[in-house]
């Protein structure tokens, strides 16, 4: 499946008009920390009705779909957030929704699928990933809404980029959690069209960081995958159809540890009273440790910030936006993190 590279700005703007009144236009919120020499802003997509940015792509893709194809309902493959987005829209349309979920999907997300009127089938991670690769699951009826590489989904995600530029025209960099690339590529498509000098970084967790490995290798590369409380991003490899977009639009991938993400979750609660899941907090963890001159003199973890990683600084990045992609985290995991532990 060939995707336009980049996603056309006209498609993203059309999605923005289509989504007006359908999704929350999230604000930019300043992240305050007395030890930061520059400015960090948060784009809190955890405030969406389903607690995740996925509502944007689901709405746009299903609005664009042939209504005849929707007659038998829809299904998707998701660890939970896209499932909620598709289920939310399906409920509004009055059509059935089914979801293929991996065996490590958190209960809070599974409960939300059922609360929204959807049903799910739990399968081993490898089988679930194959559904995403194959764009189908044998035995399920209805239209498959791909969670990542549907052009309508990516264009819907790209509306976040338009909003960031409207609210912070002089933004220097944006950090975006990387799951399959649909969010980061959509945002980067909008950014590169309207302000090409803005740097767009992916954030990945060290237990599942195929983009970083692939960028280093210069081609899609598979890695060893470890499940963790950071369930909304990470996989064994890069989807082939997403590689051209990700490799050409993203400036780099910043890989962070589970501990650094846990620290970012705590900081978001303490400083902004914001609940983020592991994937959502990875962008802040990356911004606090990544290749920005803003953090050349970042303080040590003793002052509440993650320790800087071994990356050469890039100059001129003074205003950084972190996309907080979602906030759907199990209460017991959140409690463990807030108590200073790792789930």
C-alpha positions as CSV (number, residue, x, y, z in Angstrom):
1,X,0.0,0.0,0.0
2,X,1.6,3.3,-1.1
3,X,1.0,6.3,1.0
4,X,1.4,9.9,-0.2
5,X,4.7,11.3,1.2
6,X,4.1,13.7,2.8
7,X,0.4,13.6,3.5
8,X,-1.0,16.5,1.5
9,X,-1.6,19.6,3.5
10,X,-5.0,20.0,1.8
11,X,-6.1,16.6,3.2
12,X,-5.1,17.6,6.7
13,X,-6.9,20.9,6.5
14,X,-10.0,19.2,5.1
15,X,-9.8,16.8,8.1
16,X,-9.6,19.8,10.4
17,X,-12.8,21.2,9.0
18,X,-14.4,17.7,9.1
19,X,-13.5,17.2,12.8
20,X,-14.7,20.7,13.9
21,X,-17.1,20.0,16.8
22,X,-16.4,16.3,16.7
23,X,-13.2,16.2,18.7
24,X,-11.7,18.5,21.4
25,X,-9.4,21.2,20.1
26,X,-6.8,20.6,22.9
27,X,-4.9,23.6,24.2
28,X,-1.1,24.1,24.7
29,X,-0.2,24.1,28.4
30,X,3.1,25.3,29.7
31,X,5.1,22.7,31.6
32,X,6.8,24.5,34.5
33,X,10.0,23.4,36.1
34,X,12.3,25.8,37.9
35,X,15.4,24.1,36.5
36,X,14.6,24.4,32.8
37,X,16.4,27.1,30.8
38,X,13.8,27.0,28.0
39,X,10.1,26.4,27.4
40,X,8.2,23.2,27.2
41,X,4.5,23.1,26.2
42,X,2.2,20.1,26.5
43,X,-0.4,19.2,23.9
44,X,-2.8,17.1,26.1
45,X,-4.6,14.7,23.8
46,X,-5.4,12.7,27.0
47,X,-8.2,15.3,27.4
48,X,-10.1,13.8,24.4
49,X,-13.4,12.1,25.3
50,X,-11.7,8.7,24.9
51,X,-8.5,9.8,26.6
52,X,-6.4,9.6,23.4
53,X,-5.6,11.4,20.1
54,X,-6.9,8.3,18.3
55,X,-10.4,9.9,18.1
56,X,-9.1,12.3,15.4
57,X,-8.0,9.6,13.0
58,X,-10.9,7.3,13.6
59,X,-13.4,10.1,13.0
60,X,-11.8,11.3,9.8
61,X,-11.3,7.8,8.3
62,X,-14.8,6.7,9.0
63,X,-16.3,9.9,7.7
64,X,-14.4,9.4,4.5
65,X,-15.4,5.7,4.1
66,X,-17.9,4.5,1.6
67,X,-21.1,4.2,3.6
68,X,-21.9,0.9,1.8
69,X,-18.7,-0.6,3.3
70,X,-19.8,0.5,6.7
71,X,-23.1,-1.4,6.6
72,X,-21.7,-4.5,8.3
73,X,-19.8,-2.5,10.9
74,X,-16.1,-1.9,11.5
75,X,-13.2,-3.5,13.2
76,X,-9.6,-2.6,14.0
77,X,-6.5,-3.9,15.7
78,X,-5.4,-2.0,18.8
79,X,-3.9,-2.2,22.2
80,X,-6.8,-0.1,23.3
81,X,-6.8,3.6,22.3
82,X,-7.6,3.2,18.6
83,X,-10.2,0.6,19.6
84,X,-11.9,3.3,21.7
85,X,-11.7,5.8,18.9
86,X,-13.3,3.4,16.4
87,X,-15.9,2.2,19.0
88,X,-16.8,5.8,19.9
89,X,-17.5,6.7,16.2
90,X,-19.2,3.4,15.5
91,X,-21.6,4.0,18.4
92,X,-22.5,7.4,17.0
93,X,-23.1,5.8,13.6
94,X,-25.1,3.0,15.0
95,X,-22.9,0.3,13.6
96,X,-21.2,-2.6,15.3
97,X,-17.5,-2.5,16.3
98,X,-15.1,-5.3,17.0
99,X,-11.4,-5.1,18.0
100,X,-8.5,-7.5,17.9
101,X,-6.3,-6.7,21.0
102,X,-2.9,-8.1,22.1
103,X,-2.8,-10.3,25.2
104,X,-1.1,-7.6,27.2
105,X,-3.7,-4.9,26.6
106,X,-4.5,-3.1,29.9
107,X,-7.8,-3.8,31.5
108,X,-8.8,-0.2,31.7
109,X,-8.7,0.0,27.9
110,X,-10.6,-3.3,27.5
111,X,-13.3,-2.0,29.8
112,X,-13.6,1.2,27.8
113,X,-14.1,-0.8,24.6
114,X,-17.1,-2.6,26.1
115,X,-18.4,0.6,27.7
116,X,-18.5,2.1,24.3
117,X,-20.5,-0.8,22.9
118,X,-17.6,-2.6,21.2
119,X,-16.4,-6.2,21.6
120,X,-12.9,-7.6,21.5
121,X,-10.9,-10.7,20.7
122,X,-7.7,-11.2,22.7
123,X,-4.8,-12.8,20.7
124,X,-1.0,-13.3,21.3
125,X,1.1,-10.2,20.5
126,X,2.6,-11.8,17.3
127,X,-0.8,-12.7,15.9
128,X,-2.1,-9.2,16.8
129,X,0.9,-7.5,15.0
130,X,0.3,-9.7,11.9
131,X,-3.3,-8.3,11.7
132,X,-1.7,-4.8,11.5
133,X,0.8,-6.0,8.9
134,X,-1.9,-7.8,6.8
135,X,-4.7,-5.2,7.2
136,X,-7.2,-7.9,8.0
137,X,-8.3,-10.6,10.5
138,X,-9.9,-13.7,9.1
139,X,-13.4,-14.3,10.4
140,X,-14.3,-10.7,11.3
141,X,-16.8,-8.9,9.2
142,X,-17.0,-5.2,8.3
143,X,-14.6,-2.6,7.2
144,X,-11.1,-2.8,8.7
145,X,-9.9,0.6,10.0
146,X,-6.2,0.4,10.1
147,X,-4.8,2.1,13.3
148,X,-1.7,3.5,11.6
149,X,-1.4,3.5,7.8
150,X,-4.9,4.6,6.7
151,X,-4.4,8.0,4.9
152,X,-7.5,9.3,6.5
153,X,-6.3,8.3,9.9
154,X,-2.9,10.0,9.3
155,X,-4.6,13.2,8.0
156,X,-6.8,13.3,11.1
157,X,-3.7,12.9,13.3
158,X,-2.1,15.7,11.4
159,X,-4.7,18.2,12.6
160,X,-2.7,18.3,15.9
161,X,0.2,19.8,13.9
162,X,-2.1,22.6,12.6
163,X,-3.3,23.4,16.1
164,X,0.2,23.6,17.5
165,X,1.3,26.1,14.8
166,X,-1.9,28.1,15.3
167,X,-1.2,28.4,19.1
168,X,2.6,28.6,19.0
169,X,3.8,29.9,15.6
170,X,7.4,30.1,16.8
171,X,7.7,26.5,17.9
172,X,11.2,25.0,17.4
173,X,10.5,21.3,17.9
174,X,7.8,18.8,18.5
175,X,8.2,15.5,20.3
176,X,5.7,12.8,19.4
177,X,5.3,9.3,20.8
178,X,6.0,6.6,18.1
179,X,3.8,3.6,17.9
180,X,3.3,2.8,14.3
181,X,4.1,6.2,12.9
182,X,0.6,7.5,12.1
183,X,0.7,10.2,14.7
184,X,4.2,11.5,14.1
185,X,4.0,11.3,10.3
186,X,0.7,13.2,10.3
187,X,2.0,15.9,12.5
188,X,5.3,16.1,10.6
189,X,3.5,16.4,7.3
190,X,1.6,19.5,8.6
191,X,4.7,21.0,10.1
192,X,7.0,20.5,7.1
193,X,4.4,22.0,4.8
194,X,3.9,25.1,6.9
195,X,7.1,25.6,8.8
196,X,9.8,23.3,7.4
197,X,12.5,24.3,9.9
198,X,10.5,22.8,12.8
199,X,12.2,19.6,14.0
200,X,9.9,16.7,14.7
201,X,11.3,14.0,17.0
202,X,9.8,10.6,17.8
203,X,9.9,9.3,21.3
204,X,10.4,5.5,21.9
205,X,10.8,3.3,24.9
206,X,14.0,1.2,25.1
207,X,12.1,-2.0,25.4
208,X,10.5,-1.5,22.0
209,X,12.2,0.9,19.7
210,X,12.2,-0.3,16.1
211,X,12.3,3.2,14.6
212,X,15.6,4.1,16.2
213,X,17.1,0.8,15.1
214,X,15.8,1.3,11.6
215,X,17.0,4.9,11.3
216,X,20.5,3.7,12.3
217,X,20.4,0.8,9.8
218,X,18.9,3.0,7.0
219,X,16.2,0.4,6.4
220,X,13.3,-1.2,8.3
221,X,14.8,-3.4,11.0
222,X,13.2,-5.9,13.5
223,X,14.1,-5.8,17.1
224,X,13.5,-7.8,20.3
225,X,10.3,-6.6,21.9
226,X,9.5,-6.6,25.6
227,X,6.0,-5.8,26.9
228,X,5.9,-3.2,29.6
229,X,3.5,-0.7,31.2
230,X,4.3,1.4,28.2
231,X,1.7,-0.4,26.1
232,X,0.6,2.3,23.7
233,X,3.9,2.5,21.7
234,X,6.5,0.0,20.5
235,X,6.5,-3.1,18.3
236,X,8.9,-5.6,16.7
237,X,9.4,-3.6,13.5
238,X,8.4,-0.8,11.2
239,X,5.4,-1.2,8.9
240,X,6.9,-1.2,5.4
241,X,4.3,1.3,4.1
242,X,5.2,3.7,6.9
243,X,9.0,3.6,6.5
244,X,9.2,6.2,3.6
245,X,7.1,8.6,5.6
246,X,8.8,8.1,9.0
247,X,12.4,8.1,7.6
248,X,11.9,11.2,5.5
249,X,9.8,13.4,7.8
250,X,11.1,12.7,11.3
251,X,14.4,14.2,12.4
252,X,15.3,11.5,14.8
253,X,14.0,9.1,17.4
254,X,14.8,9.7,21.1
255,X,14.9,6.5,23.1
256,X,14.1,6.7,26.8
257,X,14.0,4.1,29.6
258,X,11.0,2.8,31.6
259,X,12.4,4.7,34.6
260,X,12.6,8.0,32.7
261,X,9.0,7.6,31.5
262,X,7.8,6.8,35.0
263,X,9.6,10.0,36.2
264,X,7.8,12.0,33.4
265,X,4.4,10.5,34.5
266,X,5.1,11.7,38.1
267,X,6.3,15.1,36.9
268,X,3.1,15.6,34.8
269,X,1.0,14.8,37.9
270,X,3.0,16.9,40.3
271,X,3.5,20.0,38.0
272,X,0.4,20.0,35.8
273,X,-2.1,17.7,37.5
274,X,-2.1,15.7,34.3
275,X,-2.6,11.9,34.0
276,X,-0.6,10.4,31.2
277,X,-0.1,6.8,30.2
278,X,3.4,5.5,29.5
279,X,3.2,6.2,25.8
280,X,1.9,9.7,26.4
281,X,4.5,10.6,28.9
282,X,7.4,9.3,26.7
283,X,7.4,12.6,24.8
284,X,8.1,14.6,27.9
285,X,10.7,12.1,29.0
286,X,12.4,12.5,25.6
287,X,12.3,16.2,25.7
288,X,14.0,16.3,29.1
289,X,16.8,14.0,27.9
290,X,17.0,14.5,24.2
291,X,19.2,16.3,21.6
292,X,18.2,19.9,22.4
293,X,20.3,22.8,23.4
294,X,17.4,23.7,25.7
295,X,18.6,20.9,27.9
296,X,22.4,21.3,27.6
297,X,22.5,22.2,31.2
298,X,19.6,20.0,32.4
299,X,19.9,19.2,36.1
300,X,20.3,15.7,37.3
301,X,17.5,13.3,38.4
302,X,18.2,14.4,42.0
303,X,16.2,17.6,41.2
304,X,13.3,15.6,39.7
305,X,14.4,15.4,36.1
306,X,15.6,12.4,34.2
307,X,19.4,12.2,33.7
308,X,20.5,13.5,30.2
309,X,21.4,10.8,27.7
310,X,24.6,10.6,25.6
311,X,23.4,12.6,22.6
312,X,25.1,15.6,20.9
313,X,23.1,18.8,21.5
314,X,21.4,20.6,18.7
315,X,21.4,24.4,18.9
316,X,18.5,26.8,18.7
317,X,15.6,24.8,20.2
318,X,14.0,27.0,22.7
319,X,10.3,26.2,22.4
320,X,9.5,22.5,22.5
321,X,6.0,20.9,22.3
322,X,5.4,17.5,23.8
323,X,2.4,15.6,22.5
324,X,0.8,13.8,25.4
325,X,-0.9,11.2,23.2
326,X,-3.1,9.5,25.8
327,X,-3.9,9.1,29.5
328,X,-5.5,5.6,29.7
329,X,-3.4,4.0,32.4
330,X,-4.6,1.4,34.9
331,X,-5.1,2.9,38.3
332,X,-2.9,0.3,40.0
333,X,0.0,1.0,37.6
334,X,-0.4,4.7,38.2
335,X,-0.3,4.3,41.9
336,X,2.8,2.2,41.7
337,X,4.5,4.9,39.6
338,X,3.4,7.7,41.9
339,X,4.7,5.8,44.8
340,X,8.2,5.7,43.1
341,X,8.1,2.2,41.7
342,X,7.8,0.6,38.3
343,X,4.7,-1.6,37.4
